[in-house]
Amino acid sequence: MLTLFATKKTKAHKSHIMNLVQLAKADGKISKSESGLLVKIGERNGVSAEEVFEMVDASDDFFYKKPENDEQRFDQLYDLVEMMRIDGEVSPKEVQYTIEIAEKMGIRKAVAWILVQALVEGLAIGKSKKSLKRAASEYLFI
């Protein structure tokens, strides 16, 4: 298993990457832009490209590691929305999956829906991550 000898922090990062992998797979295929973003986010979180591709090939069953604080919740939600948008299409299935992950993070469903929509719309009009994080602070305690 990928997480056999991993530290707590590594498990959290790999859990986040696996959520992104599952989101990328939601429409039945992973595009080049999606795989590129997976590698970029993986490397930013200390997960090598090789490990990311192993995760892509791994079983759909994986251990979910809940973020420890609202800042991590926002960052992971932001990455999920970025993954949704990377191929130019945001499918209802991807939105639903992202909301489900937000709920697993401990965000109430109604709040998760609002946050996901705000991030999708904010990224579409070019808002910065910092300004989106500031707006999200109304719903999260960042």
C-alpha positions as CSV (number, residue, x, y, z in Angstrom):
1,M,0.0,0.0,0.0
2,L,1.2,3.5,-0.7
3,T,1.0,4.7,2.9
4,L,2.5,1.8,4.7
5,F,5.6,3.7,6.1
6,A,4.3,7.2,5.6
7,T,4.3,9.9,8.3
8,K,1.1,11.6,9.5
9,K,1.9,14.7,7.3
10,T,2.8,12.5,4.3
11,K,-0.5,10.6,4.7
12,A,-2.4,13.9,4.8
13,H,-0.7,15.1,1.6
14,K,-1.3,11.8,-0.2
15,S,-4.9,11.7,0.9
16,H,-5.4,15.2,-0.6
17,I,-3.7,14.1,-3.9
18,M,-5.9,11.0,-4.0
19,N,-9.0,13.2,-3.6
20,L,-7.7,15.2,-6.6
21,V,-7.1,12.0,-8.6
22,Q,-10.6,10.8,-7.8
23,L,-12.0,14.2,-9.0
24,A,-9.9,14.0,-12.2
25,K,-11.3,10.5,-12.8
26,A,-14.9,11.7,-12.2
27,D,-15.6,12.3,-15.9
28,G,-14.1,8.9,-16.9
29,K,-10.7,10.2,-18.1
30,I,-7.7,12.2,-16.9
31,S,-6.6,14.9,-19.4
32,K,-3.0,16.0,-19.9
33,S,-3.9,19.3,-18.2
34,E,-5.3,17.4,-15.2
35,S,-2.3,15.1,-14.9
36,G,0.0,18.1,-15.1
37,L,-1.9,19.8,-12.3
38,L,-1.8,16.6,-10.2
39,V,2.0,16.5,-10.6
40,K,2.3,20.2,-9.8
41,I,0.2,20.0,-6.7
42,G,1.8,16.7,-5.7
43,E,5.3,18.1,-5.9
44,R,4.2,21.2,-4.0
45,N,3.1,18.8,-1.2
46,G,6.2,16.6,-1.3
47,V,4.7,13.8,-3.4
48,S,6.8,12.8,-6.4
49,A,5.4,12.6,-9.9
50,E,6.1,8.8,-9.8
51,E,4.0,8.5,-6.6
52,V,1.2,10.6,-8.2
53,F,1.1,8.3,-11.2
54,E,1.0,5.3,-8.8
55,M,-1.9,6.8,-7.1
56,V,-3.7,7.3,-10.5
57,D,-3.3,3.6,-11.1
58,A,-4.2,2.6,-7.6
59,S,-7.5,1.2,-6.4
60,D,-10.4,3.6,-5.8
61,D,-10.3,2.6,-2.1
62,F,-8.1,4.8,-0.1
63,F,-7.7,6.2,3.4
64,Y,-9.1,9.7,3.8
65,K,-7.1,12.0,6.1
66,K,-9.2,14.9,7.2
67,P,-7.5,18.4,7.2
68,E,-6.5,19.6,10.7
69,N,-7.6,23.2,10.4
70,D,-9.6,25.6,8.3
71,E,-6.6,26.9,6.4
72,Q,-5.8,23.3,5.2
73,R,-9.5,22.9,4.4
74,F,-9.5,26.0,2.2
75,D,-6.3,25.1,0.5
76,Q,-7.5,21.6,-0.3
77,L,-10.9,22.9,-1.5
78,Y,-9.1,25.4,-3.7
79,D,-7.0,22.7,-5.3
80,L,-10.1,20.6,-5.9
81,V,-11.9,23.5,-7.6
82,E,-8.7,24.2,-9.6
83,M,-8.7,20.6,-10.7
84,M,-12.4,20.8,-11.7
85,R,-11.7,23.8,-13.9
86,I,-8.3,22.8,-15.5
87,D,-9.8,21.0,-18.5
88,G,-12.2,23.8,-19.3
89,E,-15.3,21.9,-18.2
90,V,-17.0,21.8,-14.8
91,S,-19.3,18.8,-14.7
92,P,-22.1,18.4,-12.2
93,K,-20.4,15.1,-11.1
94,E,-17.2,17.0,-10.3
95,V,-19.1,19.6,-8.3
96,Q,-21.0,16.9,-6.4
97,Y,-17.7,15.1,-5.6
98,T,-16.1,18.3,-4.4
99,I,-19.0,19.1,-2.1
100,E,-18.8,15.5,-0.7
101,I,-15.1,16.0,0.0
102,A,-15.8,19.3,1.7
103,E,-18.4,17.6,3.9
104,K,-15.8,14.9,4.8
105,M,-13.6,17.8,5.8
106,G,-16.2,18.9,8.3
107,I,-17.9,21.7,6.3
108,R,-21.7,21.7,6.4
109,K,-23.3,20.8,3.1
110,A,-25.0,24.2,2.5
111,V,-21.7,26.0,3.3
112,A,-19.7,23.6,1.1
113,W,-22.0,24.3,-1.8
114,I,-21.6,28.1,-1.3
115,L,-17.8,27.8,-1.0
116,V,-17.5,25.6,-4.1
117,Q,-19.6,27.9,-6.2
118,A,-17.8,31.0,-4.9
119,L,-14.4,29.4,-5.8
120,V,-15.6,28.3,-9.3
121,E,-17.0,31.7,-10.0
122,G,-14.0,33.6,-8.5
123,L,-11.4,31.6,-10.4
124,A,-13.4,32.1,-13.6
125,I,-13.1,35.8,-13.3
126,G,-9.5,35.8,-12.2
127,K,-9.7,36.4,-8.5
128,S,-6.5,35.6,-6.6
129,K,-6.3,32.8,-4.1
130,K,-5.6,35.3,-1.4
131,S,-8.9,37.3,-2.1
132,L,-10.9,34.0,-2.3
133,K,-9.4,32.9,1.0
134,R,-10.4,36.2,2.6
135,A,-14.0,35.8,1.3
136,A,-14.0,32.2,2.5
137,S,-13.1,33.3,6.0
138,E,-16.8,34.3,6.5
139,Y,-17.6,30.6,6.4
140,L,-14.4,29.1,7.7
141,F,-12.3,30.3,10.7
142,I,-9.1,31.1,8.7
